[in-house]
Structure formats: structure tokens, C-alpha cells
Amino acid sequence: MFGYSQKRFEVFILPRKPAHRVNAKIQVGTKLLRLGEVTGEQWQQLRQLQGRFATFYLRFRYGAPDTRILLAFADAELAHVGWIVPAYKLQARYPFVSDGSYSIISCLTTGRLRGLRIYPSQIQKVVQSDVSAKRFWIWTESTNTPSLKGIGKAGGIKVGEFIQTKWFWGCTSHVRYFPEGTNIKWH
């Protein structure tokens, strides 16, 4: 089919108080901002790291007064970004996300700084922040070993998997969620 893809993802919840704290191997300054607090210069850095289209799409699709962006800086360079999105902005596409929760999505660490524990340390900063959430969700593709390891280091608890089918390059999609312990029929 035209523009068709199917991917498998692993889903985790994150405890507010993880068993152990993860520290990045380098000095990282973190800013957790509401969209309206992000400066023009920060948007420019964000577009350079995530790409112009991805940044536009994420802001358009998931932007809300209570959506947050985590920006982690190594010196003055934007080293890592993560979007913290309230459940009501995600539930149409990801029906397993519970009311009153937030999801950490579209995380990206700049290539030259990967492997320095920035990702798991920033996940923990979000979960331990003042974001008022009943639960934090995070997911990644089943084949993304570095992200799976980072989520594990941050204390992520696997609660299920989903298969996302996209048509027309993601313009339409469908998610089938399987709680942990369910047999998944994968093509």
C-alpha cells in the first residue's frame, strides 16, 4: 500500500522515585519549560536538533498550555530534547494512555553526546519535576536498543507493547495495544 509502515513499540511507566539516581557523565543544565516560555533562540536550537518539520509537527499536534519541553544543555549547546505531553493530547492516537497522566515523547540526544547517560538522567528529571501527573508513560521502538537501555536505567517498568500501523506516511495511523503478558501477533 502507498506510504504504509508497521512498527512495534515497548511501553513503560516511570516511577516518581526510582530505585537509583542516574547522573549524566558530563555536566548538563536542564530547563523544563511550558511552550510559551521557550525563547526564539531556544526554538531555533530545537529546530536544528530535531529538524524544522518535526518541531513544527510536534508543536502543532501536541501543543497545549500544559505541554512542556525539556531542554538539556552541555555548555551552550542543546544536547537533548524531550516533549512532555498531557494525556488528552495523546489519547486519540494512543488509547492506553491514562487520564491525568503525561507521556515523554520525541526524545533526542545530539549524536556526539550519545552514550553519556544524558537520556536516562533527563527522564528522571521530568518524573521528579513539579509536573502534576498521576503517571508518566514512555515508549520506544522494540528495535531501539539504546533507548530501551536508557529507559531501563531511568527505572522504567514495562507494561505492554503496541503495534502502530501508518498509512500515507503517517497522516493516518492505528495503534493496537497489548498489555504485558498478552500474546502479540506480529506480521
C-alpha angles and dihedrals in degrees: 000000000000112000094353126158138160126199136177121225135189117224126212139179119215124223118230089228110038120202091248137012120245118215123196115242090236134044109275128183114207130206120185106193139175111238092255091056095056110107126224091252091051091050088052091051090046091053090050092053101037100025131253097266095045092049092048092047095048092048092047097043101038104021114127136142090265098043111112135199123210113212118187118192131199101200102319095328120104101239102172141010133192132176117222107202130185118240096247090064092053108034096087090062100026106036094178091070106105127229115269093022134113131218127214106220142165096025116176133176119198111258100245092052099049117121094036095105092252093130098054092041091053093047088056091048090056094048092048094045128100092266103131104228134147088212141357120224129195132174140179139181113282089237095053098098097173092054092045090053092047093051089049092051089050090056100259115171115210111234102166150316136253137201115218119200117194130193128191093018094305099314086122127021143168129210125205110194124204118191116224111287095030118123110244122211103215123185 
